[in-house]
Amino acid sequence: MTTTLEKPSRVHELLEAFEGRRRVLVLSHNNPDPDSMGGGFGLRFLLEKRLGVSTTFAYRGDIFRAENLEMVRALGIGLVRLEDIDVARFDGFAMVDTQPGFGHTFVPPGVRLDAVVDHHIPPAKGAGPSVFRDVRTDVGATCSIVTGYLMDLGLDIPPRVATALLYGIRTDTADLSRNTSPLDERAYLHLMQRADRKALASIAQPSLPANYFKVFRKALNATRIHGKLAVCSLGTTENPEIVAEYADLLLRLEGTEWVVTGGLYKDTYYVSVRAKTYGRDAWSLLREVLDGEGSYGGHGTVGGASIPLEDDSPRTLRRLERRLYQRLLDALGEGQTPAKRLI
């Protein structure tokens, strides 16, 4: 692992890893979020500008959240579905905002990664090999690491790229209010001077469909409060992103220190953790609550997990929710605290 204090910059090692490559494929986790899309956009710009290589950003899954869809539209971020491309046409491979070994991350068969750039705690079983590896768990956003590379090279960052990187930092650090390092602050200020403010505003405040509010009404009715813990399972949902989005909203509830939300999408149960306290981190809480089920990742006060279900029947879902609920209450010492409805 590296830290924000290491010198000299590792960007030259990154460039060496791609020396002689002609076509580079950039990968991230499934259902990419702003930090992964911004980091990938920034890395593509760096490689194309300095090495003259052709790059493609491929993804698996879907992009659901309205802000994320608007980010792609407003900034013209070119994304291609992995299943629609021939991986054999590429001779260079990079992974951003995740690492091999996470359950929500896919490395095509036969691919050996040239570079991994991330800020999450490595998976329990260890990440796969790569020529260049820069994993900084003390940094709040992968976009900050990529911005650091661009600053170290003295590259003039175009407004579209700067906006994507800035929005990635904003979302993962909640505007520098959580999991923030000196690099995050330096990158944030550097990008603010170069970002497209109008595009940034349109991304942060997109139009929302009527069904969005119906889902939140269901979630509000299902929320239970145990002392300083707010917990909610949305049951079966048409959008896995809503699990994390509702967790972000619940964290604003007065008196709440921990939020855990969950929801089933297709054959996978998704869990999101948010916290205001630094007494323990989200990653360790998920490790205890999952107890070997599924895979998880986290960073400071933010975490997420996914649990594949061979049988996604209502009965199986209820059993899973009960197991996770009880482990969660025990882990946070709220097992004896009576549940209260939010509304």
C-alpha positions in Angstrom: 0.0 0.0 0.0 1.0 3.6 -0.4 0.2 6.7 1.5 -0.2 10.4 0.7 3.2 11.1 2.2 5.2 8.9 -0.1 7.7 10.6 -2.4 8.6 10.6 -5.2 5.2 10.3 -6.9 4.3 6.9 -8.2 2.8 8.2 -11.4 6.0 7.4 -13.3 5.7 3.8 -12.2 2.2 3.8 -13.5 3.3 5.1 -16.9 6.1 2.5 -17.1 3.5 -0.2 -16.6 1.8 0.8 -19.8 4.9 1.6 -21.9 4.6 0.1 -25.3 0.8 -0.6 -25.0 -1.5 0.4 -27.9 -5.0 -0.3 -26.6 -5.8 -0.1 -22.9 -9.0 -1.4 -21.3 -10.1 0.3 -18.0 -12.3 -1.7 -15.7 -14.1 -1.0 -12.4 -16.6 -2.7 -10.2 -20.1 -3.6 -11.3 -22.7 -0.9 -11.4 -20.1 1.9 -11.5 -20.5 4.9 -9.2 -19.1 8.5 -9.5 -15.7 7.7 -8.0 -15.2 4.8 -10.3 -16.4 6.7 -13.4 -14.5 9.8 -12.5 -11.3 7.8 -11.7 -11.6 5.9 -15.0 -12.2 9.1 -17.0 -9.2 10.7 -15.4 -7.0 7.7 -15.9 -8.0 7.4 -19.6 -7.1 11.1 -20.1 -3.7 10.6 -18.4 -2.8 7.5 -20.5 -4.0 9.1 -23.8 -2.3 12.4 -23.1 1.1 11.1 -22.0 1.4 7.8 -23.9 -0.8 8.3 -26.9 -2.6 5.0 -26.3 -6.2 4.3 -27.2 -8.4 3.6 -24.2 -11.8 2.2 -23.4 -13.8 2.2 -20.2 -15.9 -1.0 -19.9 -18.4 -1.9 -17.2 -20.8 -4.6 -16.1 -24.2 -4.3 -14.6 -26.2 -1.1 -14.8 -26.1 2.6 -13.9 -29.3 3.4 -12.0 -28.9 6.5 -9.8 -30.2 9.6 -11.5 -27.1 11.6 -10.6 -24.9 9.0 -12.1 -26.9 8.8 -15.3 -26.7 12.6 -15.5 -23.0 12.5 -14.9 -22.5 10.3 -17.9 -24.8 12.4 -20.1 -23.6 15.9 -19.1 -19.9 15.0 -19.3 -20.0 12.7 -22.3 -18.3 9.9 -20.4 -17.9 7.1 -22.9 -18.8 3.8 -21.3 -19.1 0.4 -23.1 -20.6 -2.7 -21.8 -17.9 -5.4 -21.2 -20.0 -8.0 -23.0 -20.1 -5.9 -26.1 -16.3 -5.7 -26.7 -13.6 -8.2 -27.7 -11.1 -8.2 -24.7 -8.5 -9.9 -26.9 -8.1 -6.6 -28.9 -6.5 -4.9 -25.9 -2.9 -5.3 -24.7 -3.2 -3.2 -21.5 -5.5 -3.5 -18.6 -6.2 -1.2 -15.6 -8.7 -1.4 -12.7 -9.9 1.6 -10.8 -11.9 2.0 -7.5 -11.8 -1.7 -6.8 -9.6 -4.7 -6.6 -9.7 -8.3 -7.9 -11.2 -10.5 -5.2 -14.2 -8.4 -4.4 -17.6 -10.0 -5.1 -18.8 -7.0 -7.1 -15.7 -7.0 -9.4 -15.1 -9.1 -12.5 -11.7 -9.7 -14.2 -12.2 -11.2 -17.7 -10.6 -14.7 -18.0 -7.0 -14.6 -19.1 -6.5 -10.9 -18.3 -3.5 -9.9 -16.2 -3.9 -6.4 -14.9 -1.2 -3.9 -15.5 -2.4 -1.5 -12.9 -4.8 -1.3 -9.9 -5.7 2.0 -8.4 -8.0 2.0 -5.4 -8.6 3.3 -1.8 -10.6 0.4 -0.3 -9.2 -2.1 2.2 -8.1 -5.1 0.2 -10.4 -8.2 0.0 -9.9 -10.8 2.8 -8.5 -13.4 0.4 -6.1 -10.9 -1.2 -6.2 -9.1 -4.6 -4.9 -10.7 -7.7 -1.5 -9.8 -9.2 -0.8 -6.6 -11.2 2.3 -4.9 -12.5 1.5 -1.6 -10.7 -0.6 -1.4 -7.5 -1.5 1.8 -5.7 -4.0 1.1 -2.9 -4.2 4.0 -0.4 -6.7 3.2 2.4 -6.0 6.6 4.0 -7.4 8.5 1.0 -11.1 9.2 0.7 -11.6 8.8 -3.0 -9.9 7.0 -5.9 -10.5 10.2 -7.9 -8.1 12.0 -5.5 -5.4 9.6 -6.3 -5.9 10.0 -10.0 -6.0 13.8 -9.7 -2.7 13.5 -7.8 -1.1 11.8 -10.7 -2.3 14.6 -13.1 -1.1 17.3 -10.8 2.3 15.6 -10.4 2.7 15.5 -14.1 1.6 19.2 -14.5 -1.1 18.3 -17.0 -3.8 20.9 -17.7 -7.1 19.0 -16.8 -10.0 19.7 -19.2 -13.2 20.9 -17.6 -15.1 17.7 -18.4 -12.4 15.5 -16.8 -12.0 17.9 -13.8 -15.8 17.9 -13.2 -15.9 14.1 -13.3 -13.0 13.8 -10.8 -14.4 16.5 -8.6 -17.9 14.9 -8.4 -16.3 11.5 -7.6 -14.4 13.1 -4.6 -17.6 15.0 -3.5 -19.7 11.8 -3.4 -17.1 9.5 -1.7 -16.1 12.1 0.9 -19.4 13.9 1.3 -17.8 17.2 0.3 -14.7 16.5 2.4 -16.7 15.8 5.5 -15.7 12.1 5.9 -12.7 9.9 5.4 -10.7 12.9 4.2 -6.9 13.1 3.7 -4.7 16.0 2.7 -4.6 14.6 -0.8 -8.4 14.8 -1.0 -8.4 18.4 0.1 -5.6 19.3 -2.3 -7.2 17.6 -5.3 -10.7 19.1 -4.5 -9.4 22.6 -4.5 -7.3 22.0 -7.6 -10.3 20.7 -9.5 -12.8 23.4 -8.3 -10.8 25.9 -10.3 -11.1 23.8 -13.5 -14.6 22.2 -13.3 -17.7 23.1 -15.2 -19.9 24.6 -12.5 -23.0 24.4 -14.6 -22.5 20.7 -15.4 -21.7 20.0 -11.8 -25.0 21.6 -10.7 -27.0 19.6 -13.2 -25.4 16.4 -12.0 -26.1 17.1 -8.4 -29.8 18.0 -8.9 -31.2 15.8 -11.7 -34.9 15.3 -12.4 -36.4 12.4 -10.7 -39.3 10.0 -11.8 -42.4 9.7 -9.7 -41.6 6.1 -8.8 -38.5 7.3 -7.0 -40.6 8.9 -4.3 -42.9 5.8 -4.0 -39.9 3.7 -3.2 -38.8 6.1 -0.5 -42.3 6.1 1.0 -42.0 2.3 1.3 -38.5 2.6 2.8 -39.6 5.2 5.4 -42.5 2.9 6.5 -40.0 0.0 6.9 -37.4 1.8 8.9 -36.8 0.9 12.5 -34.8 2.8 15.1 -32.7 1.0 17.8 -31.1 3.7 20.0 -28.6 5.4 17.7 -29.0 2.8 14.9 -31.4 3.2 12.0 -32.0 0.0 10.0 -34.2 -0.7 7.0 -34.7 -3.5 4.5 -36.4 -2.5 1.3 -37.2 -6.1 0.4 -37.2 -6.7 -3.4 -36.2 -3.6 -5.3 -35.9 -2.6 -9.0 -32.8 -0.6 -8.3 -29.9 -1.7 -6.1 -28.6 1.9 -6.0 -31.6 2.9 -3.9 -30.2 0.9 -1.0 -27.1 3.2 -0.8 -29.1 6.3 -1.6 -31.6 5.7 1.3 -28.7 5.0 3.6 -27.3 8.4 2.8 -30.6 10.0 3.5 -31.2 8.2 6.8 -27.8 9.3 8.1 -29.2 12.8 8.3 -31.7 11.7 10.9 -31.2 13.5 14.2 -29.7 11.3 16.9 -28.6 8.6 14.4 -24.9 7.4 14.5 -25.2 4.2 12.4 -27.4 3.4 9.4 -27.7 0.0 7.7 -30.0 -0.6 4.8 -30.5 -3.6 2.5 -32.5 -4.7 -0.5 -32.8 -7.6 -3.0 -32.1 -7.0 -6.6 -32.5 -10.0 -8.9 -30.6 -12.7 -7.1 -28.3 -10.6 -4.9 -29.0 -8.9 -1.6 -27.2 -5.6 -1.2 -26.3 -3.9 2.1 -25.1 -0.4 2.7 -23.5 1.0 5.9 -23.1 4.6 6.9 -21.8 6.1 10.1 -21.2 9.4 11.9 -18.9 7.9 14.5 -15.3 6.9 14.2 -15.4 4.4 17.1 -15.2 1.6 14.6 -15.2 1.4 10.8 -17.8 0.2 8.4 -15.6 -2.5 7.1 -15.2 -4.3 10.4 -18.9 -4.0 11.1 -19.7 -5.7 7.8 -17.2 -8.4 8.5 -18.9 -9.2 11.8 -22.5 -8.9 10.5 -21.9 -11.0 7.4 -20.0 -13.7 9.2 -18.8 -15.3 6.0 -21.9 -14.7 3.9 -21.2 -12.8 0.6 -18.5 -10.2 0.1 -18.0 -6.7 1.4 -15.8 -3.6 1.3 -15.6 -0.4 3.1 -13.6 2.7 4.0 -14.0 4.5 7.3 -17.6 5.5 7.7 -18.9 4.0 4.5 -19.3 0.4 3.5 -21.2 -2.0 1.2 -21.8 -5.7 0.8 -23.5 -8.1 -1.6 -24.8 -11.6 -0.8 -25.7 -13.9 -3.8 -28.8 -16.0 -3.2 -29.4 -19.3 -5.0 -33.0 -19.1 -3.9 -34.5 -15.6 -3.9 -37.9 -16.7 -2.6 -39.7 -14.5 0.0 -39.0 -17.2 2.7 -35.2 -17.2 2.0 -35.1 -13.4 1.9 -36.9 -13.2 5.3 -34.5 -15.7 6.9 -31.5 -13.8 5.6 -32.8 -10.5 6.8 -33.5 -11.9 10.3 -29.9 -13.3 10.5 -28.3 -10.0 9.4 -30.6 -8.0 11.7 -29.8 -10.0 14.8 -26.0 -9.9 14.1 -26.2 -6.2 13.5 -28.0 -5.5 16.8 -25.5 -7.7 18.7 -22.4 -6.1 16.9 -23.6 -2.6 17.9 -24.8 -3.5 21.4 -28.4 -2.6 20.6 -29.8 -6.1 21.1 -31.8 -5.1 24.1 -33.0 -1.8 22.7 -36.7 -1.8 21.7 -37.4 -1.0 18.0 -39.2 2.2 17.2 -40.9 3.0 13.9 -39.6 6.0 12.1 -43.1 7.1 11.0 
